[in-house]
């Protein structure tokens, strides 16, 4: 899971940024709207990733406790 996260985050951010830059180049009038949309998407994605990392740590802790109880 950690390896997936290491490669998923940078690639997703690059994809979002490249799409945003392409859209900004096409339309000069809606720059602020595109920046807001990209910002919101990045914030939501970051929160989800942080939640998943936190959840993974809790699951690992529970698995470790479960193994200790079985011994």
C-alpha atoms as an extended CHARMM CRD file, in Angstrom:
* protein
*
        71  EXT
         1         1  UNK       CA              0.0000000000        0.0000000000        0.0000000000  PROA      1               0.0000000000
         2         2  UNK       CA              2.8090000000        2.3970000000        0.8180000000  PROA      2               0.0000000000
         3         3  UNK       CA              4.4420000000        1.8600000000       -2.5750000000  PROA      3               0.0000000000
         4         4  UNK       CA              1.1800000000        2.6350000000       -4.3230000000  PROA      4               0.0000000000
         5         5  UNK       CA              0.7630000000        5.8580000000       -2.3710000000  PROA      5               0.0000000000
         6         6  UNK       CA              4.3320000000        6.9250000000       -3.1460000000  PROA      6               0.0000000000
         7         7  UNK       CA              3.6710000000        6.7580000000       -6.8790000000  PROA      7               0.0000000000
         8         8  UNK       CA              0.0040000000        7.6830000000       -6.9130000000  PROA      8               0.0000000000
         9         9  UNK       CA              0.2840000000       11.0700000000       -5.2260000000  PROA      9               0.0000000000
        10        10  UNK       CA              2.9220000000       12.6520000000       -7.4860000000  PROA      10              0.0000000000
        11        11  UNK       CA              1.3820000000       11.2840000000      -10.6620000000  PROA      11              0.0000000000
        12        12  UNK       CA             -2.0990000000       12.4770000000       -9.7200000000  PROA      12              0.0000000000
        13        13  UNK       CA             -0.8310000000       15.9270000000       -8.7930000000  PROA      13              0.0000000000
        14        14  UNK       CA              1.0790000000       16.2300000000      -12.0380000000  PROA      14              0.0000000000
        15        15  UNK       CA             -1.9820000000       15.1520000000      -13.9710000000  PROA      15              0.0000000000
        16        16  UNK       CA             -4.1700000000       17.7270000000      -12.2400000000  PROA      16              0.0000000000
        17        17  UNK       CA             -1.6490000000       20.4930000000      -12.7150000000  PROA      17              0.0000000000
        18        18  UNK       CA             -1.0960000000       19.7160000000      -16.3730000000  PROA      18              0.0000000000
        19        19  UNK       CA             -4.8290000000       19.7170000000      -17.0640000000  PROA      19              0.0000000000
        20        20  UNK       CA             -5.1920000000       23.0100000000      -15.2560000000  PROA      20              0.0000000000
        21        21  UNK       CA             -2.3670000000       24.6130000000      -17.1850000000  PROA      21              0.0000000000
        22        22  UNK       CA             -3.8010000000       23.3910000000      -20.4640000000  PROA      22              0.0000000000
        23        23  UNK       CA             -7.2210000000       24.7900000000      -19.6190000000  PROA      23              0.0000000000
        24        24  UNK       CA             -5.7070000000       28.1250000000      -18.5690000000  PROA      24              0.0000000000
        25        25  UNK       CA             -3.8890000000       28.4330000000      -21.8640000000  PROA      25              0.0000000000
        26        26  UNK       CA             -7.1230000000       27.9340000000      -23.7930000000  PROA      26              0.0000000000
        27        27  UNK       CA             -9.2430000000       30.4880000000      -21.9740000000  PROA      27              0.0000000000
        28        28  UNK       CA             -7.8000000000       33.6290000000      -20.4510000000  PROA      28              0.0000000000
        29        29  UNK       CA            -11.1180000000       34.8370000000      -19.0010000000  PROA      29              0.0000000000
        30        30  UNK       CA            -11.7510000000       32.0160000000      -16.5440000000  PROA      30              0.0000000000
        31        31  UNK       CA             -8.3460000000       31.7610000000      -14.8980000000  PROA      31              0.0000000000
        32        32  UNK       CA             -9.6410000000       32.3220000000      -11.3920000000  PROA      32              0.0000000000
        33        33  UNK       CA            -12.4030000000       29.7180000000      -11.7590000000  PROA      33              0.0000000000
        34        34  UNK       CA             -9.9810000000       27.0670000000      -12.9440000000  PROA      34              0.0000000000
        35        35  UNK       CA             -7.5750000000       27.8260000000      -10.1090000000  PROA      35              0.0000000000
        36        36  UNK       CA            -10.3860000000       27.4620000000       -7.5800000000  PROA      36              0.0000000000
        37        37  UNK       CA            -11.4910000000       24.1330000000       -9.0450000000  PROA      37              0.0000000000
        38        38  UNK       CA             -7.9330000000       22.7960000000       -9.0850000000  PROA      38              0.0000000000
        39        39  UNK       CA             -7.3890000000       24.0060000000       -5.5320000000  PROA      39              0.0000000000
        40        40  UNK       CA            -10.5360000000       22.3070000000       -4.2860000000  PROA      40              0.0000000000
        41        41  UNK       CA             -9.6680000000       19.0550000000       -6.0660000000  PROA      41              0.0000000000
        42        42  UNK       CA             -6.1490000000       19.0710000000       -4.5980000000  PROA      42              0.0000000000
        43        43  UNK       CA             -7.4890000000       19.7450000000       -1.1000000000  PROA      43              0.0000000000
        44        44  UNK       CA            -10.0770000000       16.9570000000       -1.3350000000  PROA      44              0.0000000000
        45        45  UNK       CA             -7.5160000000       14.5180000000       -2.7380000000  PROA      45              0.0000000000
        46        46  UNK       CA             -5.0260000000       15.4260000000        0.0140000000  PROA      46              0.0000000000
        47        47  UNK       CA             -7.6170000000       14.9030000000        2.7420000000  PROA      47              0.0000000000
        48        48  UNK       CA             -8.5960000000       11.5060000000        1.3420000000  PROA      48              0.0000000000
        49        49  UNK       CA             -4.9510000000       10.3980000000        1.0900000000  PROA      49              0.0000000000
        50        50  UNK       CA             -4.1970000000       11.5660000000        4.6430000000  PROA      50              0.0000000000
        51        51  UNK       CA             -7.2960000000        9.7440000000        5.9010000000  PROA      51              0.0000000000
        52        52  UNK       CA             -6.2300000000        6.5300000000        4.1630000000  PROA      52              0.0000000000
        53        53  UNK       CA             -2.7130000000        6.7660000000        5.5970000000  PROA      53              0.0000000000
        54        54  UNK       CA             -4.1190000000        7.3030000000        9.0920000000  PROA      54              0.0000000000
        55        55  UNK       CA             -6.5400000000        4.4100000000        8.6380000000  PROA      55              0.0000000000
        56        56  UNK       CA             -3.7280000000        2.1340000000        7.4570000000  PROA      56              0.0000000000
        57        57  UNK       CA             -1.6980000000        2.9390000000       10.5800000000  PROA      57              0.0000000000
        58        58  UNK       CA             -4.6660000000        2.0880000000       12.8070000000  PROA      58              0.0000000000
        59        59  UNK       CA             -5.2560000000       -1.1860000000       10.9750000000  PROA      59              0.0000000000
        60        60  UNK       CA             -1.5810000000       -2.1420000000       11.3200000000  PROA      60              0.0000000000
        61        61  UNK       CA             -1.7540000000       -1.3980000000       15.0430000000  PROA      61              0.0000000000
        62        62  UNK       CA             -4.8550000000       -3.5740000000       15.4430000000  PROA      62              0.0000000000
        63        63  UNK       CA             -3.2350000000       -6.3930000000       13.4650000000  PROA      63              0.0000000000
        64        64  UNK       CA             -0.1550000000       -6.1830000000       15.6480000000  PROA      64              0.0000000000
        65        65  UNK       CA             -2.2710000000       -6.3410000000       18.8200000000  PROA      65              0.0000000000
        66        66  UNK       CA             -4.2370000000       -9.2650000000       17.4260000000  PROA      66              0.0000000000
        67        67  UNK       CA             -1.0420000000      -11.2110000000       16.6960000000  PROA      67              0.0000000000
        68        68  UNK       CA              0.2330000000      -10.5590000000       20.2220000000  PROA      68              0.0000000000
        69        69  UNK       CA             -3.0490000000      -11.8060000000       21.7420000000  PROA      69              0.0000000000
        70        70  UNK       CA             -2.9220000000      -14.9930000000       19.6870000000  PROA      70              0.0000000000
        71        71  UNK       CA              0.5120000000      -15.8550000000       21.0170000000  PROA      71              0.0000000000
